[in-house]
Amino acid sequence: MVRTVITPENTNILLSIPEIYVGKTIEITYLALDELTQQPKKTLGDFWGVLSEEEGRLLKEHTQRARTEI
């Protein structure tokens, strides 16, 4: 895998593809790093009303067990 971060000086970018990727399907993606936002972590409270009482109870029990396991 090849990954790099650049600051383009115009609207064109020339890519040199490593020979090992020739003939393979590859993905090319671009995004502005300053546009990324951190999503806050979800808590059990975020799911209030989404789960039934029974599902919520089971999820809480599972979470408590997982926290006590080593």
Helices and strands as residue ranges (DSSP letters): G 19-21, G 33-35, G 44-47, H 53-68
